[in-house]
Amino acid sequence: MRWRIGRELERAVAAKRRVQIALIVLILLLGALLATGTYSAFALYQSAEDRYIHLLFPLRTRSQDLVLQMVNEETGVRGYMITSDRKTLYPYFAGRANVRADLARIEQLTATRPDLHDELAPLRADIQDLHGYFDRQVTFVADGILGQRRARADVLGGQKIFNRFRGDAKKLETSITAFVDQTRSDQRRTFLRAVGLLAASGLFALAIAVFLMRRVPERLRQLYSDEEQARIRAEQGANAARALAHVSDAVVMVHDYHLYTLPALVRSARPDVFLHHFVHIPWTQPDAWRVLPSMIREEIYDGVLANDIVGFHTRAYRRNFLQCCKDLMGYDVDFKTGVVRCRDREVWVRAYPLPIDWRASLLIGASARELEIFEASRDMFLPGGRAPLPSEYGGPAFLPLTALNGDKG
């Protein structure tokens, strides 16, 4: 028996270790998931950062280059006004081509940003006015001395148009800078929120996993061990019941919750035995039993329903048991008569609410006949006692089963 108990304990420890390994794997998976999520969020942030760099930096560069090219145009025209040499118009023509390229690129980059795209309209108007002014200046200089004088006299008019262009270009550049800063700020805030939420949920999940790691394996080991010990005690009781094999019309009376599974074992060993089980604790309604795994729940009910009579303290406990047999086990139940029909058998369920008359019990126990019976059966109450009652006292023999749990004394 010691070898068997040791083997059961080893199985309980093995079950605990399996659960521990499963929880460790769960913790590692949660850690990997948290790391992967953080890396993915950072990668998305970098991807968005790169996308905005490829969008916004060219936009800012093109807007600045636009002003530079207009300055080149102005430089070329003024050089031509001073020298009357058409070679000096090279910056003018090159700048004009670059301005067209800059405007086309800016329009392309701002296509998805209506607020920035709208600011191109006044800028185009300024550029158109400047090109008209430059064309007039070039034409005047090409006409000769009088044209050169007229072109020099109109320098201040061109300056007004150019200053207006600079102002509109500055507004566009300021809007682009504000857009860049706002976009990066929103992007960083979104990234930090995502990482914060991911970290909080991941750490919370890890905390739960660690808590389960600390509590669940040991709890499962204890439950598994308790179940195995209860099974061993029940089998011991069944072995004791087999000792009644030489006795006809045997009656086995089982008491309380720690022997729920014993009647099924006794029934399998002695199908003809009469089994009576009295439950000394309350019996709850079906919902309370649903928290147990179905395997454990069914084993308990199969054990209790192996009796011929099941007794409870109150009618409420009796009614709860009958309801459980119907709802949880699906058996045919007669609530009026208190009968459960299961496996071609009828189990009577009764309520015995009356207490023991302790005064009468004391008087009976003090009678001479009872004392004589006690003396004759003293050996039965010693460890390993097997002596049946003398036949002159009549009736079947009684065999005490002592494998009780600690809280029963």
C-alpha positions in Angstrom: 0.0 0.0 0.0 2.9 2.4 0.7 4.3 1.7 -2.7 0.9 2.5 -4.3 0.5 5.7 -2.3 4.0 6.7 -3.4 3.2 6.0 -7.0 0.1 8.2 -6.7 2.1 11.0 -5.2 4.6 10.7 -8.1 1.7 11.0 -10.5 0.5 14.1 -8.7 3.9 15.7 -8.9 4.2 14.8 -12.6 0.9 16.5 -13.2 2.1 19.6 -11.4 5.3 19.6 -13.5 3.3 19.3 -16.8 1.2 22.3 -15.8 4.3 24.2 -14.8 5.9 23.4 -18.2 2.8 24.5 -20.0 2.7 27.8 -18.1 6.4 28.4 -18.7 5.7 28.0 -22.4 2.8 30.4 -22.1 5.0 33.0 -20.4 7.6 32.6 -23.1 5.0 32.9 -25.8 3.6 36.1 -24.2 7.1 37.5 -23.9 7.8 36.8 -27.5 4.4 38.2 -28.5 5.1 41.4 -26.5 8.6 41.7 -28.1 7.2 41.1 -31.6 4.4 43.6 -31.1 6.8 46.3 -29.9 9.2 45.6 -32.7 6.3 45.7 -35.2 5.1 49.0 -33.8 8.6 50.5 -34.0 9.0 49.2 -37.6 5.7 50.8 -38.6 6.8 54.0 -37.0 10.1 53.9 -38.9 8.3 53.1 -42.1 5.9 56.0 -41.6 8.9 58.2 -40.8 10.6 57.2 -44.0 7.5 57.8 -46.0 7.1 61.3 -44.6 10.8 62.0 -45.2 10.4 61.0 -48.8 7.3 63.2 -49.1 7.9 66.3 -47.0 11.6 66.8 -47.3 11.4 67.0 -51.2 8.4 69.4 -50.7 10.4 71.7 -48.5 13.4 71.5 -50.8 11.4 72.2 -53.9 9.7 75.2 -52.3 13.1 76.7 -51.3 14.5 75.9 -54.7 11.6 77.7 -56.3 12.6 81.0 -54.7 16.2 80.4 -55.7 15.3 79.8 -59.3 13.3 83.0 -59.4 16.3 84.9 -58.1 18.4 83.3 -60.8 15.8 84.6 -63.4 16.0 88.1 -61.9 19.8 88.0 -61.9 19.9 87.0 -65.5 17.5 89.8 -66.6 19.4 92.4 -64.6 22.7 91.2 -66.1 21.2 91.6 -69.6 19.9 95.1 -68.7 23.5 96.1 -67.7 25.5 94.4 -70.5 23.0 94.0 -73.3 24.8 90.6 -73.9 22.3 87.8 -74.5 24.8 85.4 -73.0 23.9 86.8 -69.6 20.3 85.6 -70.0 21.4 82.0 -69.5 20.5 82.1 -65.7 17.1 83.5 -66.8 16.3 80.7 -69.2 17.7 77.9 -66.9 15.8 79.3 -63.9 12.6 79.5 -65.9 12.8 75.8 -66.8 13.6 74.8 -63.2 10.7 76.9 -61.9 8.3 74.9 -64.2 9.8 71.6 -62.8 9.6 72.8 -59.2 5.9 73.8 -59.6 5.0 70.5 -61.2 6.7 68.6 -58.4 5.2 70.7 -55.6 1.7 70.2 -57.2 2.3 66.5 -57.3 3.5 66.3 -53.7 0.6 68.4 -52.3 -2.1 66.5 -54.3 -3.3 64.8 -51.1 -3.0 67.9 -48.9 -5.7 70.4 -50.1 -4.6 73.1 -47.6 -1.1 73.1 -49.0 -2.3 72.7 -52.6 -4.5 75.8 -52.3 -1.5 78.0 -51.4 0.0 77.3 -54.9 -2.6 79.4 -56.6 -1.3 82.9 -55.4 2.3 81.6 -55.9 1.5 80.7 -59.5 -0.1 84.1 -60.0 3.0 85.9 -58.6 5.3 83.8 -60.9 3.2 84.5 -63.9 3.4 88.3 -63.1 7.2 88.1 -62.7 7.6 86.2 -65.9 5.6 88.9 -67.7 7.7 91.6 -66.1 11.0 89.8 -67.1 9.8 89.3 -70.6 9.0 93.0 -71.0 12.4 93.9 -69.6 14.2 91.6 -72.0 12.1 93.1 -74.9 12.9 96.7 -73.9 16.6 96.0 -73.7 16.6 94.3 -77.1 15.0 97.5 -78.7 18.1 99.6 -78.1 19.1 102.6 -76.0 15.6 103.9 -75.4 14.4 100.5 -74.4 17.3 100.1 -71.9 16.4 103.4 -70.3 12.7 102.4 -70.0 13.7 99.0 -68.5 16.0 100.6 -65.9 13.2 103.1 -65.0 10.8 100.1 -64.3 13.1 98.3 -61.9 11.1 99.3 -58.8 7.9 97.9 -60.3 9.4 94.5 -60.7 10.7 94.7 -57.1 7.2 95.1 -55.8 6.1 91.9 -57.7 9.1 90.0 -56.5 8.5 91.0 -52.8 5.0 89.8 -53.1 6.3 86.5 -54.5 8.7 86.1 -51.7 5.9 86.7 -49.1 3.7 84.0 -50.7 6.6 81.6 -51.0 7.4 82.2 -47.3 3.8 81.4 -46.4 4.0 78.1 -48.3 7.3 77.2 -46.6 5.8 78.0 -43.2 2.8 75.9 -43.9 5.0 73.0 -45.0 7.1 73.3 -41.9 4.0 73.4 -39.7 2.6 70.4 -41.5 5.9 68.4 -41.0 6.0 69.2 -37.3 2.3 68.4 -36.8 2.6 65.2 -38.7 5.6 64.0 -36.8 4.1 65.0 -33.5 0.9 63.1 -34.3 2.8 60.1 -35.5 5.0 59.9 -32.4 2.0 60.3 -30.1 0.2 57.5 -31.9 3.4 55.3 -31.7 3.8 56.0 -28.0 0.1 55.2 -27.3 0.4 51.9 -29.3 3.5 50.9 -27.5 2.1 51.9 -24.1 -1.1 50.0 -24.7 0.8 47.0 -26.0 3.2 47.1 -23.0 0.4 47.5 -20.5 -1.7 44.6 -21.9 1.4 42.4 -22.4 2.7 43.0 -18.8 -0.8 42.4 -17.5 -1.0 39.1 -19.3 2.5 38.2 -18.1 1.5 39.1 -14.5 -1.5 36.8 -14.8 0.7 34.0 -16.2 3.2 34.4 -13.4 0.4 34.4 -10.8 -1.0 31.2 -12.4 2.5 29.8 -12.5 2.9 30.3 -8.7 -0.6 29.1 -7.7 -2.1 26.8 -10.2 0.4 23.9 -10.4 0.6 23.4 -6.7 -3.2 23.7 -6.4 -3.7 21.1 -9.1 -1.1 18.9 -7.5 -3.0 19.1 -4.2 -6.3 18.5 -5.8 -4.9 15.6 -7.8 -3.3 14.1 -4.7 -6.5 14.6 -2.6 -8.5 12.9 -5.3 -6.1 10.0 -5.4 -6.1 9.7 -1.7 -9.9 9.7 -1.5 -9.9 7.0 -4.2 -7.5 4.9 -2.2 -9.6 5.4 1.0 -12.7 4.4 -1.0 -10.9 1.3 -2.3 -9.9 0.4 1.2 -13.5 0.7 2.2 -14.5 -1.5 -0.7 -11.9 -4.1 0.3 -13.4 -4.0 3.8 -16.9 -4.5 2.3 -15.6 -7.6 0.4 -14.9 -9.1 3.8 -18.7 -9.4 4.1 -18.7 -12.0 1.3 -19.4 -14.7 3.8 -22.3 -12.8 5.2 -25.7 -13.0 3.5 -28.1 -10.0 3.4 -25.2 -7.6 4.2 -26.0 -3.9 4.8 -23.4 -1.2 4.3 -24.1 2.2 5.8 -21.9 5.0 4.4 -21.6 8.4 6.0 -20.7 11.9 4.7 -19.0 13.5 1.8 -15.5 12.0 1.8 -16.9 8.6 0.8 -19.0 9.7 -2.1 -17.3 7.3 -4.5 -17.2 4.3 -2.1 -20.7 3.0 -2.8 -19.9 2.4 -6.5 -16.8 0.4 -5.5 -18.8 -1.6 -3.0 -21.6 -2.1 -5.6 -19.1 -3.5 -8.1 -17.8 -5.9 -5.5 -21.1 -6.9 -4.0 -24.1 -6.2 -6.4 -26.4 -7.8 -3.9 -25.4 -5.7 -0.9 -27.9 -3.1 0.5 -26.2 0.4 0.5 -27.4 3.3 2.6 -25.6 6.7 2.4 -26.3 9.6 4.7 -24.9 13.0 3.7 -24.2 15.2 6.7 -23.6 18.4 4.8 -25.9 20.6 2.6 -26.4 19.6 -1.0 -26.3 22.6 -3.3 -28.3 23.4 -6.4 -27.1 22.3 -10.0 -25.3 25.6 -10.8 -22.9 25.2 -8.0 -21.9 21.7 -9.3 -21.2 23.0 -12.8 -17.9 24.5 -11.7 -16.5 21.0 -11.4 -15.1 19.2 -14.4 -17.7 16.9 -15.8 -15.5 13.8 -15.2 -15.2 14.5 -11.4 -18.9 15.5 -11.2 -20.1 12.4 -12.9 -17.9 10.1 -10.7 -19.4 11.7 -7.6 -23.0 11.2 -8.7 -22.3 7.7 -10.0 -20.9 6.9 -6.6 -23.8 8.3 -4.6 -26.4 6.8 -6.9 -24.9 3.4 -6.4 -26.7 3.4 -3.0 -30.2 2.0 -2.5 -31.1 4.9 -0.1 -29.6 8.3 0.0 -30.4 10.4 3.1 -30.2 14.1 3.8 -30.9 16.3 6.8 -33.6 18.5 5.2 -36.2 18.4 2.4 -34.4 21.3 0.7 -31.2 19.3 0.4 -33.2 16.3 -0.9 -34.9 18.5 -3.5 -31.5 19.9 -4.6 -30.1 16.5 -5.1 -33.1 15.3 -7.1 -32.8 18.4 -9.3 -29.1 17.8 -9.8 -29.8 14.2 -10.9 -32.2 15.5 -13.5 -30.3 18.6 -14.8 -26.7 17.3 -14.6 -27.1 13.6 -15.1 -30.3 13.5 -17.2 -31.9 10.7 -15.1 -35.6 10.2 -14.7 -36.6 11.7 -11.4 -39.9 11.5 -9.5 -39.9 14.5 -7.2 -43.0 13.5 -5.4 -41.9 10.0 -4.3 -38.2 10.9 -4.2 -37.0 8.2 -6.6 -34.2 8.4 -9.2 -34.2 5.8 -11.9 -30.8 5.2 -13.3 -29.2 2.1 -15.0 -32.3 -0.1 -14.5 -32.2 0.7 -10.7 -34.3 2.9 -8.4 -32.6 4.9 -5.8 -34.7 6.3 -3.0 -33.8 9.8 -1.8 -35.1 10.6 1.6 -35.0 13.4 4.2 -34.5 12.6 7.9 -34.8 16.0 9.6 -35.5 14.5 13.1 -32.5 14.7 15.5 -31.3 11.8 17.6 -33.0 11.4 21.0 -29.8 11.5 23.0 -31.6 10.8 26.3 -33.2 7.6 25.0 -29.8 6.6 23.4 -28.1 6.9 26.8 -30.7 4.8 28.5 -30.5 2.1 25.8 -26.7 2.2 25.9 -26.7 1.7 29.7 -28.9 -1.3 29.6 -27.5 -4.7 30.6 -28.1 -6.3 27.2 -26.3 -3.5 25.4 -23.3 -3.8 27.7 -23.2 -7.5 27.2 -23.3 -7.0 23.4 -20.5 -4.5 23.6 -18.3 -6.7 25.7 -18.9 -9.6 23.3 -18.0 -7.5 20.2 -15.1 -5.5 21.8 -12.5 -7.1 19.4 -14.4 -5.7 16.5 -13.5 -2.1 17.4 -9.8 -2.8 17.7 -7.5 -2.3 14.6 -7.9 -5.2 12.2 -10.9 -6.7 14.1 -12.8 -9.3 12.1 -14.8 -11.1 14.8 -18.6 -11.4 13.9 -21.2 -11.1 16.6 -22.2 -14.3 18.2 -25.1 -15.9 16.4 -27.2 -15.9 19.6 -27.6 -12.2 19.3 -29.1 -12.6 15.9 -29.0 -10.6 12.7 -26.2 -9.9 10.3 -22.7 -9.1 11.3 -21.4 -5.5 11.5 -17.9 -4.5 10.4 -16.5 -1.0 11.3 -14.9 0.9 8.5 -12.4 3.4 10.1 -10.6 5.1 7.1 -12.1 8.5 7.9 -10.7 11.9 7.2 -9.0 14.0 9.8 -11.7 16.6 10.4 -14.0 13.8 11.7 -11.7 13.0 14.6 
